[in-house]
Amino acid sequence: MKRVMIFVFVFIVASLAGIMGHLSYSEAEEHEHDHSVEIEGSEMKSLTVSEVGELWEIDSEVLLSRMITEFELEGNYNVDSVLENIRVEYAFSPALIKDLAEEIKQEDLQDE
């Protein structure tokens, strides 16, 4: 009887772990699609600030300014700077750039 109870307990715990893992994956997958531009982080790293601005249809100077403020960058960057080169100073995730670009885009839409 004790073995049966242990088996049932293990089965319930494993089932709950599987459900929780699925929920976590769904949330991550949902967040991944929250951006108006679909691009892999590895691709983002090779883009210039200007190219990111073009993709999101936002002012690249505003994006650069936000990045400098957000990441407290001290280097001499311009819109032709490649994200990977900026990441040498501060190792931000490309997802953070996506989020910043999306915020700027949303602000621009609200201002219209």
C-alpha positions as CSV (number, residue, x, y, z in Angstrom):
1,M,0.0,0.0,0.0
2,K,2.8,2.3,0.9
3,R,4.4,1.8,-2.6
4,V,1.1,2.6,-4.3
5,M,0.8,5.8,-2.4
6,I,4.4,6.8,-3.2
7,F,3.8,6.0,-6.9
8,V,0.6,8.1,-6.9
9,F,2.4,11.0,-5.3
10,V,5.3,10.8,-7.8
11,F,2.8,10.6,-10.6
12,I,1.0,13.7,-9.4
13,V,4.2,15.7,-8.9
14,A,5.4,14.7,-12.4
15,S,2.1,15.7,-13.9
16,L,2.1,19.1,-12.2
17,A,5.7,19.7,-13.2
18,G,4.8,19.0,-16.8
19,I,1.8,21.4,-16.6
20,M,4.0,24.1,-15.1
21,G,6.7,23.6,-17.7
22,H,4.1,23.9,-20.4
23,L,2.7,27.2,-18.9
24,S,6.2,28.7,-18.7
25,Y,6.9,27.8,-22.3
26,S,3.6,29.3,-23.4
27,E,4.4,32.5,-21.6
28,A,7.8,32.8,-23.1
29,E,6.4,32.0,-26.5
30,E,3.7,34.6,-26.1
31,H,6.3,37.3,-25.1
32,E,8.4,36.4,-28.1
33,H,5.5,37.4,-30.3
34,D,4.8,40.7,-28.6
35,H,7.0,42.6,-31.0
36,S,5.7,44.1,-34.3
37,V,9.0,42.9,-36.0
38,E,10.0,39.3,-36.0
39,I,13.7,39.0,-35.9
40,E,16.1,36.6,-34.1
41,G,18.4,38.1,-31.4
42,S,21.4,36.7,-33.3
43,E,20.4,38.7,-36.3
44,M,19.8,41.8,-34.2
45,K,23.3,41.9,-33.0
46,S,24.7,42.5,-36.5
47,L,22.4,45.5,-37.2
48,T,23.2,49.1,-36.8
49,V,21.0,51.3,-34.7
50,S,19.8,52.9,-37.9
51,E,18.8,49.6,-39.3
52,V,16.8,48.7,-36.2
53,G,15.1,52.1,-36.5
54,E,14.2,51.3,-40.1
55,L,12.8,47.9,-39.2
56,W,10.6,49.3,-36.4
57,E,9.8,52.5,-38.4
58,I,11.1,54.7,-35.6
59,D,13.6,57.5,-35.3
60,S,17.0,55.9,-34.8
61,E,18.3,58.9,-33.0
62,V,15.6,58.5,-30.4
63,L,16.5,54.8,-30.1
64,L,20.2,55.6,-29.7
65,S,19.4,58.2,-27.0
66,R,17.2,55.7,-25.1
67,M,19.9,53.1,-25.3
68,I,22.6,55.5,-24.0
69,T,20.3,56.5,-21.1
70,E,19.0,53.0,-20.3
71,F,22.4,51.3,-20.3
72,E,24.4,54.3,-19.1
73,L,26.7,54.0,-22.1
74,E,29.8,56.2,-22.1
75,G,31.2,55.4,-25.5
76,N,31.0,57.6,-28.6
77,Y,28.1,55.9,-30.5
78,N,26.0,57.0,-33.4
79,V,23.2,55.6,-35.5
80,D,25.7,53.8,-37.7
81,S,27.1,51.8,-34.6
82,V,26.5,48.1,-34.8
83,L,24.7,46.7,-31.8
84,E,27.4,44.0,-31.2
85,N,30.0,46.7,-30.9
86,I,27.9,48.6,-28.4
87,R,27.4,45.4,-26.4
88,V,31.2,45.4,-25.8
89,E,30.6,48.2,-23.2
90,Y,27.3,46.8,-21.8
91,A,26.2,43.2,-22.6
92,F,22.5,43.9,-23.1
93,S,20.2,41.3,-24.6
94,P,18.9,42.0,-28.1
95,A,15.4,41.4,-26.6
96,L,15.9,44.6,-24.6
97,I,16.5,46.5,-27.9
98,K,13.4,45.0,-29.3
99,D,11.5,46.2,-26.2
100,L,12.9,49.7,-26.4
101,A,12.1,49.9,-30.1
102,E,8.6,48.7,-29.5
103,E,8.1,51.2,-26.7
104,I,9.2,54.0,-29.0
105,K,6.9,52.8,-31.8
106,Q,4.0,52.7,-29.4
107,E,4.7,56.2,-28.1
108,D,4.9,57.4,-31.7
109,L,1.5,55.8,-32.4
110,Q,-0.1,57.5,-29.4
111,D,1.3,60.9,-30.4
112,E,-0.4,60.6,-33.8
